[in-house]
């Protein structure tokens, strides 16, 4: 009997969310324990999937296909390639760490704590589902459904007086992108029906023999734009990024971890899986506009981060810059660039998740303040907290030896071979990253100790359990990234084949006149 691993990974947190919601309001402690237990079971299930995944095997593994709305060709269809599996594993790792970090964060009066943890589990089910979906309509439904728990996690359980406005702004931007995608989703069905079989199954739509292969060039480009606009908002790319700093600044740090560490990856994952593979000609045609937007995101996000006075907003703007690198790697259309982009998605989740969690620990120690000016000298009173903050910060600026460096290096190599000028421009983001991270550390951790922080405690055991795994994987995959690349690279090769692009041949031994050097030797 084949174990339905993906269905288990989706159903367990969904069921756990229902159980937590039914726990009496005064039993917040029980709700937390149930939530943590459920997330650990999901992590074990995903771990079993990872151990049973064969990088040299079929493109999609652990597949399940069941009719859902048969009349319209809609299926409950799930399956993962190497890229989807790593993102599901990232989700499964971050959620229990967020639960641990938020253990004492929520007000335990009424159902505030209980409701927050129920929403975390519901969101986990949807995050795993959206990465696993291999039916375009199912993907769209989960893409939109994720808005519901995030809206309440920001608007009801967020921080500050602006949290409701931030939640509405997040919702409006996301709904706009979703509506644009819906038009393209309907178009996909219409054109597949004209080809003989109306369906949403991804495997039936892609490839030279797929049902979308004969779509008119102009129509395919419009369909591409519908998907791309939704994914650009979710990613987020400039100029549709403004919802992210507002949402992150008004969120609990745990919510920000899931929002930036996982949910935003749905945008860049969607570009790889749907924009490139469903519409390969359109993807090639739009390379330069997307590269231009990526470069603006890289430079603008870094400059905006330097000018922030709020730590949560600063980290959010750094992510705008980092996602520029990811989209640049995707649309470089080289194996190194796309492998680097896929790896960047995972490593960015580690580094940004660690930063948000540590900032959350700082906020809890200073009456809820996220203002940089309210901190200083903490490395003297809380050296472990300062040390973890430094490692997470250095990983964000892609220091060699930490995991994001490998990702960024591959993006640069893959881009420079085909787009040397954009690659050179993108290096500005690297320089600015060193500036905003080191300046943030200097202002918060060095210098004289602020009077109100003189007695601040170092990280507790629970907080160490929450952040240590992230620091460990940042170092591990910085030194030895091959296990991740072994899983990602076969999926990237398949994507390159579907888009009909290949790496440029190295121009070795060719002189300026076009002859071969040493031919007469």
Beta strands, then each sheet from edge to edge (+ up, - down):
strand 1: 61-69
strand 2: 74-80
sheet 1: 1+ 2-
end
